[in-house]
Amino acid sequence: MRLEEGVTRHIDWPENVFYDGAIPGAERDAVLLIGVEPNTRWRTFAAEIAGLAGDLGVELVVTLGALLADVPHTRPAPVTGSASDPELVQELGLTSSRYEGPTGIVGVLHYACRAAGLPSASLWAAVPHYVSLAASPKAALALCERLAALLGATVDLSDLQRAAEAYELQVSAAVAQDEETEAYVQELETRRDALGEELDVPSGDTLAAELTRFLKEHEERTRPDLDEDS
């Protein structure tokens, strides 16, 4: 709900929109789905997407997303990927997903694609968990670069590159205001450099424990001192 001219109320309904377009220099076109995760009827939603993909003769469904990880904002965002089809895993240089547990709309969508006989893959960019509330142009840039390579296409990413540079400067300025946070980021940088191109994605329990510790320490650092009678 939002106000127009301070008086009239207007509702912006969530929607999911498909776009189509040619990919310069590639032998295939692209169909893009941009929208929001539905709150209900996931099976119907996923079946609609898989059905449209089948009607359009789609050969590969690729989902893009981000995950929180202990990675520094000063390094390129690592991208991991998975696919359910063993042949597709090998062809795209991805990994076979062995995850078991609760899933989101992405997992449901890939299940629907598999049931419809549509090859699908998933690409995920790692985002620093200490700036999880801010949009990450670095993650978007990394995903677009990986997707372009996967499709064999050339994409102009100059705007994203400039946004990624500005993002790094802004986060670095914020981190520099707290010595402990700055030291923590430097530790992540050392760890990331030691891993090279490999991304060590923590488990959900490990990440939750790490994030809880970080937030608790941050709260203790910022909490005003209280006297014994308070």
C-alpha positions in Angstrom: 0.0 0.0 0.0 1.3 3.4 -0.8 -0.1 7.0 -1.0 -0.4 9.0 -4.2 -0.4 12.8 -3.6 -0.7 12.1 0.1 -4.3 11.1 -0.2 -5.2 8.3 -2.6 -4.2 4.9 -1.5 -2.8 2.5 -4.1 -2.0 -1.2 -3.8 1.0 -2.6 -5.7 0.2 -6.2 -6.2 3.1 -8.6 -6.5 3.6 -10.1 -9.9 5.9 -12.4 -11.9 6.7 -11.3 -15.4 8.2 -13.1 -18.4 10.5 -11.4 -20.8 11.9 -12.7 -24.1 14.8 -11.5 -26.1 17.5 -12.5 -28.5 21.1 -13.1 -27.2 23.6 -11.5 -29.6 26.1 -14.0 -30.9 24.3 -17.0 -29.4 22.4 -19.7 -31.1 19.5 -19.5 -28.7 17.1 -16.9 -27.3 16.4 -16.2 -23.7 13.2 -16.2 -21.7 13.5 -14.4 -18.3 11.2 -14.7 -15.3 11.5 -11.9 -12.8 9.2 -11.6 -9.8 8.6 -12.7 -6.2 8.2 -15.9 -4.4 4.5 -16.8 -4.0 3.1 -17.3 -0.5 0.8 -20.1 -1.5 0.1 -22.8 -4.3 3.8 -23.5 -5.0 3.0 -26.7 -6.9 0.6 -24.8 -9.2 3.1 -21.9 -9.7 6.0 -24.3 -10.5 3.8 -26.4 -12.9 2.8 -23.2 -14.7 6.4 -22.2 -15.3 7.5 -25.7 -16.3 4.4 -25.9 -18.7 5.2 -22.6 -20.4 8.9 -23.6 -20.7 7.8 -26.8 -22.4 5.4 -24.9 -24.7 8.2 -22.5 -25.8 10.7 -25.3 -26.5 13.0 -24.3 -23.7 16.1 -26.5 -23.6 17.6 -25.4 -20.2 16.1 -23.8 -17.1 18.6 -21.9 -15.0 17.7 -20.3 -11.7 19.8 -17.5 -10.1 20.1 -16.8 -6.4 22.2 -15.8 -3.5 23.2 -17.4 -0.2 24.7 -16.0 3.0 28.3 -17.2 3.6 31.4 -16.2 5.5 33.0 -14.4 2.5 34.5 -10.9 2.4 32.9 -8.1 0.5 36.4 -7.1 -0.9 36.7 -10.2 -3.1 34.7 -11.3 -6.2 31.5 -13.1 -5.1 32.1 -16.9 -5.5 29.5 -18.7 -7.5 28.5 -22.3 -6.9 26.1 -24.3 -9.0 24.2 -27.6 -9.1 22.1 -29.7 -11.4 20.0 -32.7 -10.9 20.9 -34.4 -14.2 24.3 -36.2 -14.0 25.1 -35.5 -17.6 24.2 -31.8 -17.2 26.4 -31.7 -14.1 29.4 -32.9 -16.1 28.6 -30.7 -19.1 28.3 -27.5 -17.2 31.1 -28.2 -14.7 28.7 -28.0 -11.7 28.0 -30.3 -8.8 25.3 -32.8 -7.9 23.1 -31.5 -5.1 23.0 -33.9 -2.1 21.0 -31.5 0.1 18.1 -33.0 2.1 15.8 -30.9 4.3 13.4 -27.9 4.0 13.3 -26.3 0.6 12.1 -23.1 -1.0 10.4 -22.2 -4.2 13.6 -22.8 -6.2 13.7 -26.4 -5.0 10.1 -26.9 -5.9 10.6 -25.3 -9.4 13.5 -27.6 -10.1 11.5 -30.6 -9.0 8.7 -29.6 -11.4 11.2 -29.2 -14.3 12.6 -32.6 -13.6 9.1 -34.1 -13.6 8.4 -32.4 -16.9 11.7 -33.7 -18.5 13.3 -30.2 -18.6 17.0 -30.0 -17.8 17.7 -27.4 -15.1 20.6 -25.9 -13.2 20.9 -23.6 -10.3 23.6 -20.9 -9.8 24.2 -19.3 -6.4 26.4 -16.3 -5.5 27.8 -16.0 -2.0 27.0 -12.8 -0.1 28.7 -11.7 3.1 26.4 -12.4 6.0 27.5 -9.2 7.8 25.9 -7.1 5.1 22.9 -9.4 4.4 20.3 -6.6 4.3 22.0 -4.6 1.5 21.7 -5.5 -2.1 24.9 -6.9 -3.5 25.9 -5.7 -7.0 28.9 -8.0 -6.7 26.7 -11.0 -6.4 24.6 -9.9 -9.4 27.8 -9.3 -11.4 29.2 -12.7 -10.6 25.9 -14.4 -11.5 25.6 -12.6 -14.8 29.2 -13.4 -15.7 28.7 -17.1 -15.0 25.4 -17.2 -16.8 26.9 -15.5 -19.9 29.6 -18.1 -20.0 27.1 -20.9 -19.6 25.0 -19.5 -22.5 28.1 -18.7 -24.6 27.0 -15.0 -24.9 28.7 -11.6 -24.4 26.8 -9.3 -22.0 27.6 -5.7 -21.3 28.1 -5.6 -17.5 29.7 -2.2 -17.2 26.9 -0.7 -15.1 27.1 -3.7 -12.7 30.9 -3.4 -12.5 30.6 0.3 -11.5 27.9 -0.5 -9.0 30.1 -3.3 -7.5 33.0 -0.9 -7.1 30.8 1.6 -5.3 29.3 -1.1 -3.1 32.8 -2.3 -2.0 33.8 1.3 -1.1 30.6 1.9 0.9 30.8 -1.3 2.8 34.6 -0.8 3.5 33.8 2.6 4.9 31.2 1.2 7.2 33.4 -1.7 8.3 36.3 0.6 9.1 34.2 2.3 11.8 34.5 -0.7 14.0 37.9 -2.3 14.8 36.6 -5.8 15.6 34.4 -6.0 12.5 37.4 -4.8 10.4 39.6 -7.5 11.9 36.9 -10.1 11.3 36.7 -9.0 7.6 40.5 -9.2 7.3 40.3 -12.8 8.7 37.8 -13.7 6.0 40.0 -12.2 3.4 42.9 -14.3 4.5 40.7 -17.4 4.5 39.3 -16.6 1.1 42.7 -16.0 -0.5 43.9 -19.4 0.9 41.0 -21.2 -0.7 41.6 -19.7 -4.1 38.7 -20.4 -6.4 37.1 -23.0 -4.1 34.2 -21.9 -2.0 33.7 -23.5 1.4 30.0 -23.0 1.9 29.2 -23.6 5.6 26.3 -25.7 6.7 23.1 -24.0 7.9 23.9 -24.8 11.6 27.4 -23.5 11.3 26.3 -20.3 9.6 23.5 -19.8 12.1 26.0 -20.2 15.0 28.5 -17.8 13.4 25.9 -15.2 12.7 24.4 -15.4 16.2 27.9 -15.0 17.6 28.6 -12.0 15.4 25.3 -10.3 16.3 25.8 -11.0 20.0 29.3 -9.5 20.0 28.1 -6.5 18.0 25.3 -5.9 20.5 27.7 -6.1 23.5 30.0 -3.7 21.8 27.3 -1.1 21.1 25.3 -1.6 24.3 25.8 1.5 26.7 27.6 0.7 29.9 25.2 0.3 32.9 26.1 0.8 36.5 25.5 -1.9 39.1 22.2 -0.3 40.2 20.7 -0.2 36.7 
